[in-house]
Amino acid sequence: MRSPAPGPHALAALLEAGLEEQAIVEELRTLLLVGHESTACALAWALERLARHPEVLERLRAGDGDYAEAVAREVLRSRPPVLDAVRLATRPLELDGGIRLAAGTIVMAAPLLLHHRPDLYPAPERFRPERFLIERPADGAYLPFGGGARRCLGAQLALLELKALLRVLADGYALAPTGPALERTRLIGTAVAPARGAEITLSPSRSRRQPGAAFSTAASSTATGGRSSLRWGRA
C-alpha cells in the first residue's frame, strides 16, 4: 500500500495503528459505506424534528453557531441513528456497581435507552437543544457515535453535515409535518430511520435570502403549488 501524505486523516491513523492492509481496507470501507446510511438517517431525523419544532428553526435564523451545534447534538440525542454498539469482553472485568463480566461476554450499549434516562437528561422526551448550551453530558452519557477507541471515525463529518443542513434550512425555509402523529422508528441494517421516511412539507419562507439548495440525501420531491412534499430515506 502506498504511503499517504502526512496529516491528521483516517488512513494515516489506521497505518499508525499497525493494522494489516486488509484490515485497513475493511475499516475504510465501513467508514465510506456504513457511515453514509447512518448519516442519511440523522439528516432525515433533523428534518422531522425541525418540522415539529418551528421555534427551534426560528432561533437558528439568528445565526448562532453554538445553538446550531446544540440543535445537531439534540437531534442525535433524541433520535440516535444507530441502534447499538456491541463489544466482546476479551478478559474478565468489573463495571460500575459491582457488575462482573466473564471473558467472552457480549456487551451492548443502546444509545436510545441511555439518551432517554431522566436522571441524565431531564424531560428526555422533549426536544430541547438548550440543554447542550447549559452543560456538556458526563462521560459515557452521550453515545450517538459509540465511544472509546472504536468511536465512529465519521463522527465529526456527520456533525459537519448536520450543521450544514441546518444552515441551509435556517437561511429561508419553512417546514411542517404532513400529519399530527410522531414518526416511529424502523431499522435499515443497523441504522434507525423514520418509519415514514421523514415526510415533511418544505416551502420558501419570507425571510429567504438565497436561491434554494437542492437536497440529495436519497430524497424524492413532488412540487405542489410552490411547495414540496419530501420523503427522505427509503419508501
C-alpha positions in Angstrom: 0.0 0.0 0.0 1.3 3.4 -1.0 2.1 5.7 2.0 -0.4 8.6 2.3 0.6 12.2 2.6 1.3 13.2 6.2 -1.6 14.8 8.1 -4.4 14.1 10.6 -6.6 11.9 8.4 -8.2 8.4 8.8 -5.8 6.5 6.6 -2.7 7.8 8.5 -4.3 6.9 11.8 -5.0 3.4 10.7 -1.5 2.9 9.4 0.0 4.2 12.6 -2.2 1.7 14.5 -0.2 -1.1 12.7 -3.1 -2.8 11.1 -2.7 -5.2 8.2 -3.6 -3.9 4.7 -6.8 -6.0 4.5 -8.0 -4.7 7.9 -7.3 -1.1 6.8 -9.3 -1.7 3.6 -12.3 -3.0 5.7 -12.1 -0.1 8.1 -12.2 2.4 5.2 -15.0 0.6 3.5 -17.0 0.8 6.7 -16.3 4.5 7.0 -17.5 5.2 3.4 -20.5 2.8 3.1 -22.0 2.2 6.5 -21.4 5.7 7.7 -23.4 7.1 4.7 -26.6 5.3 5.7 -26.4 6.4 9.4 -25.7 10.0 8.4 -28.6 10.0 6.0 -30.9 8.8 8.8 -29.5 11.6 11.1 -30.3 14.2 8.4 -33.8 12.8 8.0 -34.4 12.9 11.7 -33.1 16.6 11.8 -35.8 17.5 9.2 -38.5 15.6 11.1 -37.6 17.3 14.4 -37.4 20.8 13.0 -40.7 20.3 11.2 -42.4 19.7 14.6 -40.5 22.4 16.4 -40.6 25.7 14.3 -39.5 27.7 17.3 -36.1 25.9 17.0 -35.8 26.7 13.3 -36.7 30.4 14.0 -33.9 30.7 16.6 -31.5 29.1 14.2 -32.1 32.0 11.8 -30.2 34.3 14.3 -27.0 32.6 13.1 -25.7 31.5 16.5 -23.1 28.8 15.7 -23.3 27.4 19.3 -27.0 27.0 19.0 -26.7 25.2 15.7 -24.3 22.7 17.2 -26.7 22.3 20.2 -29.5 21.5 17.8 -27.4 19.0 15.9 -26.4 17.3 19.2 -30.0 17.2 20.4 -31.2 15.6 17.2 -28.5 12.9 17.8 -29.6 12.6 21.4 -33.3 12.3 20.9 -33.1 10.2 17.7 -29.7 8.4 17.6 -29.2 6.9 14.1 -27.5 3.7 15.3 -29.3 1.0 17.3 -26.5 -0.3 19.4 -22.7 -0.6 19.9 -21.6 -4.2 20.5 -18.4 -5.3 22.1 -16.9 -8.6 23.2 -15.2 -8.8 26.6 -11.7 -10.2 25.9 -10.9 -10.6 29.6 -12.9 -10.6 32.9 -13.8 -7.1 34.1 -16.0 -5.3 36.6 -18.3 -2.5 35.7 -19.5 0.3 38.0 -22.0 -1.0 40.5 -20.1 -4.3 41.0 -21.3 -5.9 37.9 -18.8 -8.7 36.9 -18.4 -9.9 33.3 -16.6 -13.0 32.2 -14.3 -13.1 29.3 -16.3 -13.8 26.1 -19.4 -11.9 27.3 -21.1 -9.8 24.6 -21.8 -6.3 25.9 -24.2 -3.9 24.1 -24.7 -0.2 24.6 -28.1 1.1 23.5 -27.8 4.9 22.8 -31.6 5.4 22.6 -32.1 4.0 26.1 -29.2 5.8 27.5 -30.2 9.2 26.0 -33.7 8.9 27.5 -32.7 8.4 31.1 -34.3 11.2 33.1 -31.5 11.2 35.6 -29.1 12.2 32.8 -31.5 14.3 30.7 -34.4 15.9 32.5 -37.7 15.6 30.4 -35.9 13.4 27.9 -38.9 13.1 25.6 -38.8 16.9 24.9 -36.7 18.3 22.1 -34.6 20.9 23.9 -31.4 21.9 22.2 -30.8 24.4 25.1 -29.7 21.5 27.3 -26.4 21.4 25.4 -25.8 25.1 25.9 -26.0 24.7 29.7 -23.5 21.9 30.1 -21.8 19.0 28.3 -23.0 15.5 29.1 -21.0 13.5 31.5 -18.5 11.0 30.1 -20.3 7.9 28.8 -23.8 9.6 28.9 -23.8 10.6 25.2 -23.1 7.9 22.7 -24.6 8.7 19.2 -21.2 7.7 17.7 -20.3 5.0 20.2 -17.2 5.6 22.4 -13.8 4.6 23.4 -11.0 3.5 21.0 -13.6 2.4 18.4 -15.7 5.6 18.4 -17.1 6.2 14.9 -14.4 7.6 12.6 -17.1 9.7 10.8 -18.4 11.5 13.9 -17.0 14.9 13.0 -18.1 14.6 9.4 -21.7 13.7 10.5 -21.8 16.8 12.8 -20.5 18.9 10.0 -23.1 17.7 7.6 -25.9 18.2 10.1 -24.8 21.8 10.8 -24.6 22.5 7.1 -28.2 21.3 6.6 -29.3 23.4 9.5 -27.7 26.5 7.9 -29.5 25.9 4.6 -32.8 25.5 6.3 -32.4 28.5 8.5 -31.5 30.6 5.5 -35.1 30.7 4.5 -37.3 27.7 4.6 -40.5 26.8 6.5 -41.1 23.2 7.5 -44.2 21.4 8.6 -45.1 17.8 9.2 -47.6 16.2 6.9 -49.6 14.6 9.8 -50.0 15.0 13.6 -48.6 11.6 14.6 -45.0 11.4 15.6 -42.9 9.2 13.3 -42.0 5.8 14.7 -38.6 4.2 14.0 -37.6 1.4 11.7 -34.3 -0.4 11.1 -32.3 -0.1 7.9 -29.5 -2.6 8.6 -28.3 -1.2 12.0 -29.4 2.4 11.2 -32.5 3.8 12.8 -34.7 5.6 10.3 -38.0 7.5 10.5 -40.7 4.9 9.7 -42.5 7.1 7.1 -39.3 8.4 5.6 -39.5 11.8 7.4 -42.2 13.1 5.2 -42.5 16.9 5.6 -43.7 19.9 3.7 -41.0 22.3 2.7 -41.6 25.8 1.4 -39.6 29.0 1.0 -40.1 31.4 3.9 -40.5 35.2 3.5 -37.1 35.7 5.1 -35.3 33.5 2.5 -32.2 35.3 1.2 -30.8 33.0 -1.4 -32.0 30.5 -4.1 -32.8 27.2 -2.6 -30.3 24.4 -2.4 -31.1 21.0 -3.9 -31.3 18.3 -1.3 -29.9 15.0 -2.4 -29.9 12.6 0.5 -32.0 9.8 -1.1 -35.0 12.2 -1.3 -37.7 12.5 -3.9 -39.9 15.5 -4.2 -43.2 16.4 -5.8 -44.0 20.0 -6.4 -47.4 21.0 -5.2 -48.2 24.6 -5.9 -44.9 26.2 -4.9 -44.4 23.7 -2.0 -42.6 20.4 -2.0 -43.5 17.2 -0.1 -40.2 15.4 0.6 -39.8 11.8 1.6 -36.4 11.1 3.0 -34.8 7.7 3.1 -36.4 4.6 1.5 -40.0 4.2 0.8 
